[in-house]
Amino acid sequence: GGKAAGRNRTVKDIIVEAYNVHPPRIIFPDGMPTNYYDYLATVPDSQHELLKAEIAKTLGYTGHMETRVVDCLVLKVEESGAGKLKPGKDVPIQPVDPVRGPARNTPSYNYPNHPISVLAEAMEYRFHMPVINQTGLLGRYFMVLDWHWKPGREKNNREMNLNSLKQTVLGQFRLELVPSREPVEMLAVEKVK
């Protein structure tokens, strides 16, 4: 069996955990509750299926996957090539937290032996939108991004930081993040009827 547990989680957080889908790839309905919940269950089989059923029964929400054309970023190799990427080092891969993402509470992006898809996931969490990996790069790479969020209260501080991040990814790895509209598999959440 397994355990499903959460402390001080919103309905959105619980849905992310149950469906194992990154938040930028979820379409939530308007008016979602903002309450916080604690839960603990010991389950014989799939904790995700049990949690989905409990969300539907107790909180009144369900979700299904569907393809939608959405605003996103496409990660691709710049014309001059990805020559700045180095092969990964022989170290274990760090797991990615499905709710908080791969770099939420760390000041830098440190991936010493990871596929490009992990960088794309990190960018999804930072940019709050799907990132489609169209690099065609296989294998594992040493990716330590020398970039930090600069605090500030200016109205456009977030935009300045995200533009800086795009330029850093381009400068250090020769990878571009290009705005686009693409068909993406999204989790559509809705009230139980």
Contacts in CASP RR format, 6 or more apart in sequence:
PFRMAT RR
TARGET T0000
AUTHOR 0000-0000-0000
METHOD contacts of the structure
MODEL  1
GGKAAGRNRTVKDIIVEAYNVHPPRIIFPDGMPTNYYDYLATVPDSQHEL
LKAEIAKTLGYTGHMETRVVDCLVLKVEESGAGKLKPGKDVPIQPVDPVR
GPARNTPSYNYPNHPISVLAEAMEYRFHMPVINQTGLLGRYFMVLDWHWK
PGREKNNREMNLNSLKQTVLGQFRLELVPSREPVEMLAVEKVK
1 42 0 8 1.000
1 43 0 8 1.000
1 44 0 8 1.000
1 45 0 8 1.000
2 42 0 8 1.000
2 43 0 8 1.000
2 44 0 8 1.000
2 47 0 8 1.000
3 40 0 8 1.000
3 41 0 8 1.000
3 42 0 8 1.000
3 43 0 8 1.000
3 47 0 8 1.000
4 17 0 8 1.000
4 39 0 8 1.000
4 40 0 8 1.000
4 41 0 8 1.000
4 43 0 8 1.000
4 47 0 8 1.000
4 50 0 8 1.000
4 51 0 8 1.000
5 39 0 8 1.000
5 40 0 8 1.000
5 41 0 8 1.000
6 14 0 8 1.000
6 17 0 8 1.000
6 37 0 8 1.000
6 38 0 8 1.000
6 39 0 8 1.000
6 40 0 8 1.000
7 38 0 8 1.000
8 36 0 8 1.000
8 37 0 8 1.000
8 38 0 8 1.000
9 17 0 8 1.000
9 36 0 8 1.000
9 37 0 8 1.000
9 38 0 8 1.000
9 39 0 8 1.000
9 99 0 8 1.000
10 32 0 8 1.000
10 33 0 8 1.000
10 34 0 8 1.000
10 35 0 8 1.000
10 36 0 8 1.000
10 37 0 8 1.000
11 32 0 8 1.000
11 33 0 8 1.000
11 35 0 8 1.000
11 37 0 8 1.000
11 55 0 8 1.000
11 59 0 8 1.000
11 61 0 8 1.000
12 23 0 8 1.000
12 26 0 8 1.000
12 28 0 8 1.000
12 32 0 8 1.000
13 99 0 8 1.000
14 37 0 8 1.000
14 39 0 8 1.000
14 51 0 8 1.000
14 55 0 8 1.000
14 59 0 8 1.000
15 26 0 8 1.000
15 28 0 8 1.000
15 55 0 8 1.000
15 61 0 8 1.000
15 63 0 8 1.000
15 187 0 8 1.000
15 189 0 8 1.000
16 22 0 8 1.000
16 23 0 8 1.000
16 26 0 8 1.000
16 98 0 8 1.000
16 99 0 8 1.000
17 48 0 8 1.000
17 51 0 8 1.000
17 98 0 8 1.000
17 99 0 8 1.000
18 48 0 8 1.000
18 51 0 8 1.000
18 52 0 8 1.000
18 55 0 8 1.000
19 26 0 8 1.000
19 48 0 8 1.000
19 52 0 8 1.000
19 63 0 8 1.000
19 187 0 8 1.000
20 48 0 8 1.000
20 98 0 8 1.000
21 98 0 8 1.000
21 187 0 8 1.000
22 98 0 8 1.000
22 101 0 8 1.000
22 121 0 8 1.000
22 124 0 8 1.000
22 125 0 8 1.000
23 99 0 8 1.000
23 125 0 8 1.000
23 128 0 8 1.000
24 124 0 8 1.000
24 125 0 8 1.000
24 127 0 8 1.000
24 128 0 8 1.000
24 129 0 8 1.000
24 130 0 8 1.000
24 131 0 8 1.000
25 124 0 8 1.000
25 130 0 8 1.000
25 184 0 8 1.000
25 185 0 8 1.000
25 186 0 8 1.000
25 187 0 8 1.000
26 186 0 8 1.000
26 187 0 8 1.000
26 189 0 8 1.000
27 68 0 8 1.000
27 186 0 8 1.000
27 187 0 8 1.000
27 188 0 8 1.000
27 189 0 8 1.000
28 189 0 8 1.000
29 189 0 8 1.000
29 190 0 8 1.000
29 191 0 8 1.000
32 61 0 8 1.000
33 59 0 8 1.000
39 54 0 8 1.000
41 47 0 8 1.000
41 50 0 8 1.000
41 51 0 8 1.000
41 54 0 8 1.000
43 50 0 8 1.000
52 62 0 8 1.000
52 63 0 8 1.000
55 61 0 8 1.000
55 62 0 8 1.000
56 62 0 8 1.000
56 192 0 8 1.000
60 191 0 8 1.000
60 192 0 8 1.000
61 189 0 8 1.000
61 190 0 8 1.000
61 191 0 8 1.000
61 192 0 8 1.000
62 189 0 8 1.000
62 190 0 8 1.000
62 192 0 8 1.000
63 187 0 8 1.000
63 188 0 8 1.000
63 189 0 8 1.000
63 190 0 8 1.000
64 187 0 8 1.000
64 188 0 8 1.000
65 185 0 8 1.000
65 186 0 8 1.000
65 187 0 8 1.000
65 188 0 8 1.000
66 185 0 8 1.000
66 186 0 8 1.000
66 188 0 8 1.000
67 183 0 8 1.000
67 184 0 8 1.000
67 185 0 8 1.000
67 186 0 8 1.000
68 183 0 8 1.000
68 184 0 8 1.000
68 186 0 8 1.000
68 188 0 8 1.000
69 181 0 8 1.000
69 182 0 8 1.000
69 183 0 8 1.000
69 184 0 8 1.000
70 129 0 8 1.000
70 130 0 8 1.000
70 181 0 8 1.000
70 182 0 8 1.000
70 184 0 8 1.000
70 186 0 8 1.000
71 129 0 8 1.000
71 179 0 8 1.000
71 180 0 8 1.000
71 181 0 8 1.000
72 129 0 8 1.000
72 130 0 8 1.000
72 131 0 8 1.000
72 132 0 8 1.000
72 179 0 8 1.000
72 180 0 8 1.000
72 181 0 8 1.000
72 182 0 8 1.000
72 184 0 8 1.000
73 123 0 8 1.000
73 127 0 8 1.000
73 129 0 8 1.000
73 130 0 8 1.000
73 131 0 8 1.000
73 132 0 8 1.000
73 177 0 8 1.000
73 178 0 8 1.000
73 179 0 8 1.000
73 180 0 8 1.000
74 131 0 8 1.000
74 132 0 8 1.000
74 134 0 8 1.000
74 176 0 8 1.000
74 177 0 8 1.000
74 178 0 8 1.000
74 179 0 8 1.000
74 180 0 8 1.000
74 182 0 8 1.000
75 116 0 8 1.000
75 119 0 8 1.000
75 120 0 8 1.000
75 123 0 8 1.000
75 131 0 8 1.000
75 132 0 8 1.000
75 133 0 8 1.000
75 134 0 8 1.000
75 135 0 8 1.000
75 175 0 8 1.000
75 176 0 8 1.000
75 177 0 8 1.000
76 134 0 8 1.000
76 135 0 8 1.000
76 175 0 8 1.000
76 176 0 8 1.000
76 178 0 8 1.000
77 135 0 8 1.000
77 136 0 8 1.000
77 137 0 8 1.000
77 174 0 8 1.000
77 175 0 8 1.000
77 176 0 8 1.000
78 170 0 8 1.000
78 174 0 8 1.000
78 175 0 8 1.000
78 176 0 8 1.000
80 174 0 8 1.000
81 174 0 8 1.000
82 135 0 8 1.000
82 137 0 8 1.000
82 173 0 8 1.000
82 174 0 8 1.000
82 175 0 8 1.000
83 174 0 8 1.000
84 171 0 8 1.000
84 172 0 8 1.000
84 173 0 8 1.000
84 174 0 8 1.000
85 137 0 8 1.000
85 141 0 8 1.000
85 142 0 8 1.000
85 143 0 8 1.000
85 173 0 8 1.000
85 174 0 8 1.000
85 175 0 8 1.000
86 141 0 8 1.000
86 142 0 8 1.000
87 140 0 8 1.000
87 141 0 8 1.000
87 142 0 8 1.000
88 112 0 8 1.000
88 113 0 8 1.000
88 114 0 8 1.000
88 140 0 8 1.000
88 141 0 8 1.000
88 142 0 8 1.000
89 112 0 8 1.000
89 113 0 8 1.000
89 142 0 8 1.000
90 113 0 8 1.000
91 112 0 8 1.000
91 113 0 8 1.000
92 113 0 8 1.000
93 113 0 8 1.000
93 114 0 8 1.000
94 102 0 8 1.000
94 111 0 8 1.000
96 102 0 8 1.000
96 118 0 8 1.000
96 121 0 8 1.000
97 104 0 8 1.000
101 121 0 8 1.000
101 122 0 8 1.000
101 125 0 8 1.000
102 109 0 8 1.000
102 111 0 8 1.000
102 118 0 8 1.000
102 121 0 8 1.000
102 122 0 8 1.000
102 125 0 8 1.000
103 109 0 8 1.000
103 122 0 8 1.000
103 125 0 8 1.000
103 126 0 8 1.000
104 125 0 8 1.000
107 148 0 8 1.000
107 149 0 8 1.000
108 144 0 8 1.000
108 145 0 8 1.000
108 146 0 8 1.000
108 147 0 8 1.000
108 148 0 8 1.000
109 119 0 8 1.000
109 122 0 8 1.000
109 143 0 8 1.000
109 144 0 8 1.000
109 145 0 8 1.000
109 147 0 8 1.000
110 144 0 8 1.000
110 145 0 8 1.000
111 118 0 8 1.000
111 119 0 8 1.000
111 122 0 8 1.000
111 141 0 8 1.000
111 142 0 8 1.000
111 143 0 8 1.000
111 144 0 8 1.000
112 142 0 8 1.000
112 143 0 8 1.000
112 144 0 8 1.000
113 140 0 8 1.000
113 141 0 8 1.000
113 142 0 8 1.000
114 140 0 8 1.000
114 141 0 8 1.000
114 143 0 8 1.000
115 138 0 8 1.000
115 139 0 8 1.000
115 140 0 8 1.000
115 141 0 8 1.000
116 133 0 8 1.000
116 135 0 8 1.000
116 136 0 8 1.000
116 137 0 8 1.000
116 141 0 8 1.000
116 175 0 8 1.000
117 133 0 8 1.000
118 143 0 8 1.000
119 143 0 8 1.000
119 169 0 8 1.000
119 173 0 8 1.000
119 175 0 8 1.000
120 131 0 8 1.000
120 132 0 8 1.000
120 133 0 8 1.000
121 131 0 8 1.000
123 131 0 8 1.000
123 165 0 8 1.000
123 169 0 8 1.000
123 177 0 8 1.000
124 130 0 8 1.000
124 131 0 8 1.000
126 162 0 8 1.000
126 165 0 8 1.000
127 162 0 8 1.000
127 177 0 8 1.000
130 182 0 8 1.000
130 184 0 8 1.000
130 186 0 8 1.000
131 177 0 8 1.000
132 180 0 8 1.000
132 182 0 8 1.000
132 184 0 8 1.000
135 175 0 8 1.000
143 173 0 8 1.000
145 168 0 8 1.000
145 169 0 8 1.000
145 172 0 8 1.000
145 173 0 8 1.000
146 168 0 8 1.000
146 172 0 8 1.000
147 164 0 8 1.000
147 165 0 8 1.000
147 168 0 8 1.000
149 161 0 8 1.000
150 157 0 8 1.000
150 160 0 8 1.000
150 161 0 8 1.000
150 164 0 8 1.000
151 157 0 8 1.000
154 160 0 8 1.000
166 176 0 8 1.000
166 177 0 8 1.000
169 175 0 8 1.000
169 176 0 8 1.000
169 177 0 8 1.000
170 176 0 8 1.000
170 177 0 8 1.000
END
